[in-house]
Amino acid sequence: MGWWQRGHTIGRGSSATVSTATCCAGGAVFAVKSAELSRSESLKREQKILSSVSSPYVVAYKGCDVTMENNKLLFNLFMEHMPFGTVAQATCRHGGRLEEVAMARYTRQIVQGLEYLHSKELVHCDIKGANILIGEDGVKIGDLGCAKSVVDSTVVIGGTPMFMAPEVARGEEQGCASDIWSLGCTVVEMATGDAPWPNVEDPFSVLYHIAYSGEVPEIPCFLSEEAKDFLGKCLRRNPQERWNASELLKHPFIGKSCSNNKEVLESNSSSPTSVLEPCFWSSVEESESVGDLINNPRKFELLAAGRVRMLALSSGLPCWAQHDDENWITARGNGGKGFGNGGSGTASASHELSH
């Protein structure tokens, strides 16, 4: 492979694998997300978007190449290595609840990343704890596998059902305001260690509930009034009423000074206790699975309101076990507390870890 050497696997999906990688010359460690060249259209689109952005709050692009491995041509996307895993993993390791000071710090950095992406007319489309990566200086937004331009109408609506905004679940639009709703769901996830809709299980029911119930995710009662108010600004069913990223940065919940990054990391980024982290979501809740469903009308005809209602009333739901092979496998890195990151999942450079 020339100038770099592949390390251990961080995560696997249906079409891509994320691994650690080492530069042969200087020994620098980074993450590499790889897919067979013949199946790399999605990864190439992610590479194009990632290479066009540069922010302290978005995982850094390191390049790309094509290699021949095991008699297969692979397209490789290189990304910054984030050694402390994902926010979802950190929440799990700490009993399902991050301290509010850490939540505030992480949330501020996520919002700063969203403000940057939105200023570039880019929508992430899959904000959730599994796609927020933790490094030495706090968190960064990873996994731009679902990201799209605001003006690009050719990209099919996608993301993770549990974190989708109502307008996305109805198939109407997926804009910057949709990321803000997902941000609110992510804060709920950090506070509870649970999905924002814990009592709704299969994807059809989740999407129908989000689209038409008129409800919003429950805001944890134990949060401070500032945190509750912040969530109230994000979780408004009408996208026109949600605060944008620039407005949220002025909110007192994340606007006030937070504790030092190192302190937050030390208290919230301990090493995992086993080789495999517990899986947060079933495969039907993962963005890659959803993309497959949305693109296949036989599996997923929810974008039209009438079809949503019909499916919701139908008793014959498909067997989701067939999608088990699309789960991202989360594994601990060799260094004990180091994780990589990944793609519609999460890896060092993004996040493949939890898909």
N, C-alpha and C positions, 0 to 999 in steps of 0.2 A: 504493500500500500504506500510505499515511498516514505513520505515525511511524517506519517503518524501511524500509531499502532492501536488497534481496538482492544479495549479492556473488557470487564465483566458487563453482562447485560443488566440494564436497569429495569426495563419493562418491555412488554410485547403487546402488539395489537394485531388486528386482522391483516394489516398491510404494511406495518412499519415496526421497527425495533429500535430501542434507544439503549445506547451503551456508553460507558465512559471511554475516553480515548486519551492517549498521551502523545505529545509531540516528541519525535525521536531526537530532535536537536537539543531542545532546552528542557524537556521533561514536563512542560506545562500540561495540566489536565483540563480537558473540556468535555463536552457531551456531543455525541453524534447520533442523529436520528436517521435511520436507513430504511430504504424500501427498494424492492426490485425495480429496475429502471422501467420495465414495461408496465408497472403499476404505481408509478411515482407522480402522477399528475397532481394529486392533492398536495404531496410534499413539495413539489416544485412551486405550487402556488403559495404555500407557506413561506418557502425560501424567498420568493419575490417580495412578499410583504415584509418579512423580518429584515431583509437586507435594506429596506427603504426607511427604517426607523432607527433612532438612536436616542435613548433616554436612560437615565439612572434607575428608572422604575420599570423598565421592560428588559427582559433577558437579552443579552447582546448577541448579535449575529457574528459568527466567526469564519464563515465561508462555506463552500460546498465543493464536492467533486464526485467523480464516478470511479468505482473500483470493481475489479473482478475478484470475487471471493466464492469459493466452493462452486466454481463453474457458473456463477451467476453475476450479471452486471447489476451493481447497486448504486443508487443515487444517495449521496450522503449529505446531510445538512448539519453543519457544525455550530454549536451554541455554547454560550457561557455555562460553566459548571456551577451549580448552586448546591453547596455541600450539606445543607441542613434539611433537605426534603421539602415537603409542602406544608402549607398551613393546615390542610385537612389532617395530615399525619401528626403534626404538632398538637392539634386539638385532641386527637385520639389518644396520644401518649399522656396527655395531662387530664385524663379522666373525663373528656368530653366538654371541657370548659376552659378557655383561656382567661387569664386575668384581664380585667377591663383595660388596664394601662397598656398591655400588649395588643389587645384588640384595637385600641385607639391608634396606636403607632402603626400597626399593620394596615389598618383601614386608610389612614392618611396617605401612606405610600401607594396603596392600590388606587386611590382617587387621583393622586398625582400622575400615576401611569395612565389612567383613563383620560385625564385632562389632556395629556400629550397626544394619545392616540386619536381622541376626538378632534383635536386641533388639526390633525392630519387627515381628517375626514375618514377615519378608520373606525369600524365597530369591531370589538373583540368577539362578541357573540357567544362566549362560553366562560364567563367569569364565575368562578366557584373556588372553594378552598383547595381543591386538588390541582388547580392551575395557577396557584400563587406560590412562588418558590422562595425559600428562605436562604439568605446568604449572610456573609459577614456584616453587611451594612443594612440588614433588614430584609424586606421582601420586594420581589419584582413580579410583574405579570409575565407569565409564560404561556406556552402552547397557543400559538396564533393559527392553529390548524383550521379553525372555523372563521377566522377574521375575514372581513370584506370591506370594500370601499362603500361609503354611504351612497354613492351614486351608481354602484354596480347592481343592476337589477337581475343579472344573469345567475348570481349565486343563490342557490336554494337555501331557504331558511333552515337553520340548524342550531345545535346546542344541546344542552342537557335538560330534559323535561322538568325536573324538580326546580330548576333555577330560571326557567323561561318566564318572561313577562307575559301578561294577558294578551297583548296585541300580537306577540309572537306565536303563542299557543293557538290563536285564531287564524294564523297565517296571513295577517294583514300587513305587518311591516316589522322590520328589525333594524332599529336605528340606535343612536347614542343613548337615548332614554331607556332602551331595553337593557343596556349594560348597567345602568343605575339600579334598575329593579334587581338584576342579578347580584349586584353589589350588596344590596340590602339582604338578600337571601344568604349571601356569604357571611355577613356579620352575624345573622341568626345562627348559622352553622358554627361559627367560632364561639358563640355564646353557649350553645347547647350540645354541640357535637352530633347533632341530628339533622336530618333533612328538613328543609323549610315547610314541607307538607308531610309530616311523619305518619299521618293516618290514612294516606292514600297510596296505594301500592303499584298497580300496573300502569304502564305509560298512557294508555288510552284514558283511564280514569283521572290520572294526574293532569293531563292536558285539558280534558273537558272541565275539570274542577277549576283549574287556573283560568281558563278562557271564559267560563260562564257563571261561576258560583257567586261572583260579586265580592268574594272574600279576599283578604290579604293574609300572608303568613302571620302566625301569632308572635307578637313581640314579647320576649321574656320579661316577666314581671320583676325579676331581681336586678335588672340593669338600672343604671343611673338615669335620672330624668333626661340628661343631655343625650345619652345613648338612645333612649326611647324616641326622643324627638328627631334625632338623626335618622333613625329607621323610618319614622313617619314621613320624612321628606323623600326617602327612596322608594318606599312601598306604597305608592299611589297608583291605583289601577289606570287612571288616565295618564298616558305618557306625557301629555302637555303640562301636567301639574307637578311632575317630579322635578326636583332641583337638578341642575346640571353639575358637572364635576367642579367647575370653577366656583359655583355657589357653595357647594358642599365643603370646599376647602376652608371656607370662612365660618363654618359651623363650629360652635364651641366644643363639641365632642372630639373633633380632630384638629381644631384650630389652635387650641392651647398647647403649650409646650409639653412634650411627653418625656418619659425617662430615657436615659441613654440607650442606644441600640444594643450595646453589649449586654446591658442588664436584662433587656427584654429577651435577647437570644439565650442567655444563660438560664433564665427561668422558664423558657418555653420551648427550647430546642434540644432537649436531652436525647440521648441515643435510644433507639427502639429496643424493646426488651426481647424481641424474637426476630428470627430471620424474615418472616413474612408478617407485614402489618395487617391488622384486620381490615377487611374490605368494607368501605362505607356504603357503596351503592351497588345494586345488582346491575348486570350488564345492560338491562333495558333502559337504565338511566344515564348511560354514558353517551357522550356526544357523537362518537363514531357510530354507535348503534343507531342513534336517532337519525343521523345523516343517511344511513342505509335505508331506514324505514321511510323517511320522507321521500327519498329518491325512487322508492319502489311502491307504486300505488297499490299493489296487491297486499302489501304489508301495512301501509300507512296512508290512509286517505283522510287525514284530519284537517287539512288546510281549508277546506270548505266547511262552513258552519253546519250545513245540513248533514254532511258526512260525519262530523263529530257527534252530532246528536244521535245519528243512526247507530254508530259504533258504540256509543255509551249505553244505548238501550239494548244492544245485542248481548245475548248470553254466551255466544260462542267466541271467546277470545282465543287468539293463537297461542301456541306453546312457545314460551320465550326461552326455553332451555336450549333451543337450537342456536342461540346467540352467545352461548357460554364461551366459545372460542374467541370472542371479541373482547373479553375482559383484559384489562391491563394488569399484569402481575407486578405487585410491589415487592421489591426485595431490598435488603439492606446492603449498602456498599461495603467494600472490604475494610474501609477505615473505621468501622464501628458507628460513627455518627454521620457519616457522609452518605448522602443519597444523590442520585442523578436527578434528572428532570425529563420532560418529554412532549408528546404531540396531541392529538385530541385527547391526550392523556396527560402526563407530566414528567419531565426529565430535567436533568441539570439545566438544560437550556430551555426547558419549557416545562413539560411535565409528564410525560407518558406514564409516570409512576402509578397513578391511581386508576388508569383505565384498564 
